[in-house]
Amino acid sequence: MSEIMAIASSTWRRILRMKSVYFLILCTIILIACAYNYDVLSIGRHKELMMNVSLFLNTIAAVIVAISLTFELPKDIKSGVASTLLSKPLGRTQYLIGKLVGTIITGVIICALITVGFSFVFNTFFEKTPISMIQGHIMIIASLLPMCAIALLFSVLLPESIAAIVAAIIIALSFSATKLSAIKYIYGGIIPDLNLFDLRGEAVWGANISVTYMLLTIVWGIVFCVFASTLASLIFGYKDLK
C-alpha cells in the first residue's frame, strides 16, 4: 500500500504543482460567472444557465484529467522510469493502481475547486447553492472512477496518441449510452453507461435526487473501475517495457 500511495502522491503532486492548472480553473470559474450577463439572451433563465454551464465545464475538466492518464504510462515507459520502478519489488499492478489513484485524486481536487468556485459565484449573484447542484457536482466527481479506468485500460492497449483519442471517443460515447441502447452489444456491454452520473437536468431544476441512487451509481463506478483496472493489469503484465 505504501508503494501505491508513493506513486499516487508523485502523480498528483506533479500535476497540481503546475500553475497552468490553477489558471485554467480560474478561467473556468470566470466562464461560469459570465453566464450571469446572459439574462436577456436566456430570457431570464441566466440562473439556470449558470448552473448548467458549471456542471458542463466541470464534466469537461473531469474528462481532461482522465484522458491525461493515457499520457502518463507511455511517458514513463519512454523515459525508462517505469522500467526502473518495476525492477524493484513494486509490481506492475501496484504501479498501475498508483497511477490510477493519483489521477483520480488529481481530478477530485480540480473538480472540487471548480465546485467551490461555482458555489461562491452563485451565492454572490443569487441565493444559497441548491442541494441538488451540490449532488450534481458530486456525481461528476464520482464519474472520475470509471473514466480514469477507461483511460488506464487504453493506455496499456494502445500507443500514446491513439490511446488518448480512443479513450476520448469511448468516454464521449459512454455519456450517450442511453441513445445507443438500440445498438446490440454497445449499451450495457462494451461501453459503460456514464450517463448515470449526468444529473444536469435534475440538478438545474431542483429535482429530488435520491441518495440511494447516488450511492448505487457510485458503487457501480467502483465495480467498473476495479474490473477495468484488473483487465489493464493483466494486459500490462505481458507488456514488454524494454
C-alpha positions in Angstrom: 0.0 0.0 0.0 2.8 2.4 0.8 4.3 1.9 -2.7 0.9 2.6 -4.3 0.5 5.8 -2.3 4.0 6.9 -3.1 3.3 6.6 -6.9 -0.1 8.2 -6.5 1.4 11.1 -4.5 4.1 11.7 -7.0 1.5 11.8 -9.8 -1.0 14.3 -8.2 1.7 16.4 -6.7 3.5 16.8 -10.0 0.3 17.9 -11.8 -1.0 20.1 -9.1 2.3 22.0 -8.9 1.7 23.3 -12.4 0.5 26.9 -12.3 -1.3 26.4 -15.5 -3.8 24.1 -13.8 -4.9 26.8 -11.4 -5.1 29.3 -14.3 -7.4 27.0 -16.2 -9.5 26.5 -13.0 -9.8 30.3 -12.7 -10.8 30.7 -16.3 -13.4 28.0 -15.8 -14.9 29.9 -12.8 -14.9 33.1 -14.8 -16.7 31.5 -17.7 -19.3 30.2 -15.2 -19.7 33.8 -13.7 -20.1 35.2 -17.3 -23.4 33.3 -17.6 -24.9 36.0 -15.3 -24.7 38.5 -18.1 -26.9 36.4 -20.4 -30.2 37.3 -18.6 -31.7 38.9 -21.8 -30.5 36.2 -24.2 -31.6 33.4 -21.9 -35.0 35.1 -21.4 -34.4 35.5 -17.7 -33.0 32.0 -17.3 -29.5 33.1 -16.6 -29.5 31.4 -13.2 -30.3 28.0 -14.7 -27.8 28.7 -17.5 -25.1 29.4 -14.9 -25.8 26.1 -13.1 -25.9 24.2 -16.4 -22.6 25.7 -17.5 -20.9 24.9 -14.2 -21.9 21.2 -14.5 -20.9 21.0 -18.1 -17.5 22.6 -17.6 -16.8 20.5 -14.5 -17.6 17.4 -16.6 -15.1 18.6 -19.3 -12.5 19.1 -16.6 -13.0 15.6 -15.3 -12.7 14.1 -18.8 -9.5 16.0 -19.5 -8.0 14.8 -16.2 -9.0 11.2 -17.1 -7.5 11.4 -20.6 -4.3 12.7 -19.2 -3.7 9.3 -17.7 -3.2 7.9 -21.3 0.0 10.1 -21.5 1.4 9.1 -18.1 2.3 5.4 -18.7 3.8 5.9 -22.2 5.9 8.8 -20.9 7.2 6.7 -18.0 8.0 3.8 -20.4 9.8 6.0 -22.9 11.8 7.8 -20.2 12.7 4.5 -18.5 11.0 5.5 -15.3 8.6 2.5 -15.4 11.4 0.0 -16.0 13.4 1.4 -13.1 10.4 1.2 -10.8 9.3 -2.2 -11.9 12.8 -3.6 -11.4 12.2 -3.2 -7.7 9.8 -5.3 -5.6 6.9 -3.0 -6.7 4.9 -5.0 -9.2 3.2 -3.9 -12.3 -0.3 -4.0 -10.7 0.8 -1.7 -7.8 2.4 0.7 -10.4 -0.9 0.9 -12.4 -3.0 1.3 -9.3 -0.7 4.1 -8.1 -1.1 5.9 -11.4 -4.9 5.4 -11.3 -5.3 6.6 -7.7 -3.0 9.6 -8.3 -5.0 10.7 -11.4 -8.3 10.2 -9.6 -7.1 12.3 -6.6 -6.0 15.0 -9.1 -9.4 15.0 -10.7 -11.2 15.1 -7.3 -9.2 18.2 -6.2 -9.6 20.0 -9.5 -13.3 19.3 -9.8 -13.8 20.2 -6.1 -12.1 23.5 -6.6 -14.4 24.3 -9.6 -17.4 23.3 -7.5 -16.4 25.6 -4.6 -15.7 28.4 -7.2 -19.2 27.9 -8.7 -20.8 27.9 -5.2 -19.1 31.2 -4.4 -20.1 32.8 -7.6 -23.7 31.5 -7.4 -24.1 32.7 -3.8 -22.8 36.1 -4.8 -25.2 36.6 -7.7 -28.2 34.6 -6.5 -29.1 32.7 -3.3 -27.6 29.8 -1.5 -26.4 26.9 -3.8 -29.2 24.3 -4.0 -28.5 20.9 -2.6 -29.4 19.3 -5.9 -26.5 21.3 -7.5 -24.0 20.0 -4.9 -25.3 16.5 -5.6 -24.8 17.0 -9.3 -21.2 18.1 -8.9 -20.6 15.2 -6.5 -21.7 12.8 -9.2 -19.4 14.4 -11.7 -16.5 13.8 -9.3 -17.6 10.2 -8.9 -17.6 9.7 -12.6 -13.8 10.1 -12.5 -13.7 6.4 -11.3 -15.0 4.8 -14.5 -13.5 7.4 -16.8 -10.0 7.0 -15.3 -10.3 3.3 -15.5 -11.2 3.5 -19.2 -8.2 5.7 -19.8 -5.9 3.3 -17.9 -7.1 0.4 -20.0 -6.5 2.0 -23.3 -3.1 3.4 -22.1 -1.8 -0.2 -21.8 -3.5 -1.3 -25.0 -2.6 1.4 -27.5 0.2 3.8 -28.3 0.2 7.2 -26.6 -1.5 9.4 -29.2 -4.0 6.8 -30.3 -4.9 5.8 -26.7 -5.9 9.4 -25.9 -8.1 9.7 -29.0 -9.8 6.3 -28.5 -10.3 6.9 -24.8 -11.9 10.3 -25.5 -14.2 8.8 -28.1 -15.3 5.9 -25.7 -15.9 8.3 -22.9 -18.0 10.6 -25.2 -20.0 7.6 -26.4 -20.4 6.4 -22.8 -22.2 9.7 -21.9 -24.6 8.9 -24.8 -25.1 5.2 -24.0 -28.8 5.7 -23.5 -29.1 6.9 -27.1 -27.0 4.0 -28.2 -29.2 1.5 -26.3 -30.8 0.3 -29.6 -27.4 -0.9 -30.8 -26.7 -4.5 -29.8 -23.6 -5.2 -27.7 -23.0 -1.5 -27.0 -25.3 -0.3 -24.3 -24.6 -2.1 -21.0 -22.0 -4.1 -22.7 -18.7 -2.9 -24.3 -19.4 0.7 -23.5 -20.4 1.6 -19.9 -23.3 4.0 -19.2 -21.7 7.1 -17.8 -25.0 8.9 -18.4 -25.8 7.5 -14.9 -23.6 10.2 -13.4 -25.1 13.0 -15.6 -27.7 14.6 -13.4 -27.7 18.1 -15.0 -31.5 18.1 -15.6 -32.3 17.2 -12.1 -29.7 19.4 -10.5 -30.5 22.5 -12.5 -34.3 22.3 -12.0 -34.0 21.3 -8.3 -35.5 17.8 -8.7 -35.2 15.5 -5.7 -32.2 13.3 -6.3 -32.3 10.1 -4.3 -29.3 9.5 -2.1 -29.8 5.7 -2.7 -29.5 6.3 -6.4 -26.3 8.2 -5.9 -24.8 5.6 -3.7 -25.7 2.7 -6.0 -24.3 4.6 -9.0 -21.0 5.3 -7.1 -20.8 1.6 -6.2 -21.3 0.7 -9.9 -18.5 3.1 -10.7 -16.2 1.5 -8.2 -17.0 -2.0 -9.5 -16.4 -1.0 -13.1 -13.1 0.8 -12.1 -11.9 -2.4 -10.4 -12.9 -4.5 -13.4 -11.2 -2.2 -16.0 -8.1 -1.7 -13.9 -7.8 -5.5 -13.3 -8.1 -6.1 -17.1 -5.4 -3.4 -17.7 -3.2 -5.0 -15.1 -3.4 -8.4 -16.8 -2.5 -6.8 -20.2 0.3 -4.7 -18.7 1.7 -7.9 -17.1 2.6 -9.2 -20.6 3.8 -5.8 -22.0 7.5 -5.5 -22.9 8.9 -2.4 -21.3 12.3 -2.5 -22.9 
